[in-house]
Amino acid sequence: MDWKTDLYAKVAPHLGEHTIFATNTSGLSINQLAAGVPAELAPRFCGVHFFNPPRYMHLVEIIPCVGSDAAMLDNLERFLVTTLGKGVIRAKDTPNFVANRIGVFSMLATIANAEKFGIRFDVVDDLTGPRLGRPKSATFRTADVVGLDTFAHVVKTMDDTLPNDPWHAYFKSPQWLQQLIADGSLGAKTKRGIYKKEGKQMFVFDAAKGEYVGAGEKGDEAVKAILKIENPAEKFKQLRASSHPQAQFLWACFRDVFHYISYHLGDIANCARDVDFAIRWGFGWSVGPFETWQAAGWQQVAGWIDEDIKAGKTLAAAALPAWALEADRAGVHFADGSFDATAGKLVGRSTLDVYQRQLAPAKVLGETAGLLGETVFENEGVRAFTTGDDVLVVSFKSKAHAIGPDVIDGVNTAIDIAEARFKGLVIWQTEEPFSVGADLQSMLPAFMMGDWDAIDTMVRRFQTTSMRLRYSHIPTVAATQGYVFGGGCEFAMHCDKVVAALESYVGLVEVGVGLLPGGGGCKEFALRAAQNAQGDVLAALKDYFMAIATAKVATSGHEAQEIGFFRNSDSVVFNAYELLYVAKQQALALYETGYRPPLKVAGFPVAGRAGAASIKGQLVNMLEGHFISQHDFTIAALIADVMTGGDVEQGTLVNEQWILDLERKAFMTLLKSSKTQDRIANMLTTGKPLRN
């Protein structure tokens, strides 16, 4: 603490009069630190706790001290939410704040119950990861990723600062963990921790034996079957009733976390919503612990916890708080707010103006559900709706938002409606991904029957829809997040504007199934190359060609701009919950500034036969060097033919339809190839690409 106070004194003279002075500590009291801050800085001092890795973990905890200025905290929250794209929780100044307090306790309870029921660490991870809606790293792999020394430090903070906590006996690093740390086995950063890999063999530490054993054991099939039960109430009923040690272990882990969060809710959080968001955003759970309890039937679960406490089965003997056992309690989250245990009442959402930008904010179970806006049109593939601001929003209903005939028909109808009644059209999905591309499954009947004319018509319809997005009489905007693959990328490329979440993963990946982009992607890159060329179309085209031929995927909205999937004039938004708001504002801005659709390109230069030959020469080298297969060569050569304009002279002027026709014909040629058919079949059956 002394060296922090000394540091603050050295830094203070160099800070501007409006500079916010924040500490990112996760283990020290913010109010104790504030006591060492110069008086003039005290109103601008607070804690700001990020979660690693900060790019991917949505949570930031703001921890005010007693003297923190309210306006400063609001401005800080605005900055964190919009500029950095974070989900912000205002935490109380208690040890480890909210997320680590609950998340680390959950891990400690899991460790204690694994020992109690004799469950191996790899089995624990098989049961407590995705099967519970949690990250693949589950429990012990998470500890390895965090670092066993770091994990032990957080546990030590709880041990030192929470002596009166009824669960204090468990705020200790187990002997086996202390031994691993002493041996320098700190987890992923030392390539050895609870898990280690030797060659291709994975090993896991066996605490009972004190040595590593072969990893890979899985949970019992009967227990995994219980976890697959969709009804939460029935699932928990069967877990508790089962005599299988793994089922009893899982029930105990849930029960002890429920017990802990209800007992400490008033101490550590402003309401139950903050606990659930903290765990979802900071630890990657798909459903928060209070949400899980409420979904399983509050009264039923509360009664079971109370029974187990009285039977001495829980980790602590502390009674459930009286509010948790109220006879009429159905949960903690409701349409008009979330439960605040300190005030004994429901509290609503933050009224800070920055949240007005979130038209579809993250919700917890029990909050007002239902569809956003008023439905204007709906079919099997899409729902088009409005929220009363003269912009029509269209969302896909298909699995992974794949683009099949129903989606294409729906988008065309939405364009018709928008042109007649609205100022703009936004393509936005209620959840990621934006789209994984064309729905190959929808082509299967025609494909199996060899009805090539029907498939050709589908592809032509896809291309026509892309072009309608480009030349519609109203502005079109794509609001992307998650995967923006294949046909989804092509739709976005043809809109007037893209508003991309930072976490947009963008690519024309059709070569993975033995095809080339058939919805206008090849055409669009050929056109952009001509527009960007400084006299040499081929030079401008080569990077675009490689992006398609290698199925290159941009790993952010900014990288999508660098590669060329998105334009520099497109926007990247850090907070995905603001996507719809920003996309609508962009559509309205285009309309209000006198929008007119772009003029159709009469002709643009292509690289022609000479350009294709140059590209194919490089492909031959790759083939002979065994970097690509013969079928990879065939696909890439066809892509080159399409993007260079076909059998024409270099510099020939062609229009967009010329390239679209070449694109469609090449697509059909590949579709009839047995090797492409093998790739498609493998993708549909395994979900993985086949290299042949």
ABEGO torsion letter per residue (X at the ends): XAAAAAAAAAAAAABBAABBBBBABAABBAAAAAAABBAAAAAABBBBBBBOBAAABABBBBBBBAABBAAAAAAAAAAAAAAAGBBBBBBBBBBGEAAAAAAAAAAAAAAAAAAAAGBBAAAAAAAABAAAGBBAAEAAAAAAAAEAAAAAAAAAAAAAABAABAAAAABBBBAAAAAAAAAGBAEAAAGBBABBBBEABBBBBBAAAGBBBBBGBBBBAAAAAAAABABAAAAAAAAAABABAAAAAAAAAAAAAAAAAAAAAAAABABAAAAAAAAAAAAGBABBAAAAAAAAEAAAAAAAAAAAAAAGABABABBBBAAAABAABAEABBAAEBBBAAAGBBBBBBABAAAAABABBBBBBGBBBEBBEBBABBBAABBBBBAGAGBBBBBBABBGGBBBAAAAAAAAAAAAAAAAABABBBBBBABOBABAEBBAAAAAAAAAAGBAAAAAAAAAAAAAAAAAAAABABBBBBBBBEBBBEAAAAAAAABABBBBBABBBBBBAAAAAGBBBAAGAAAAAAAAAAAABBGBAAAAAAAAAAAAAAGBBBABAAAAAAAGABBAABBBBABAAAAAAAAAAAAAAAAAAGBBBBBBBABBBBAEAAAAAAAAAAAAAAAAAGABBAAAAAAAAAAAAAAAGEBBBBGBBBBAAAAAAAAAAAAAAAAABAAAAAAAAAAAAAGBBBBX
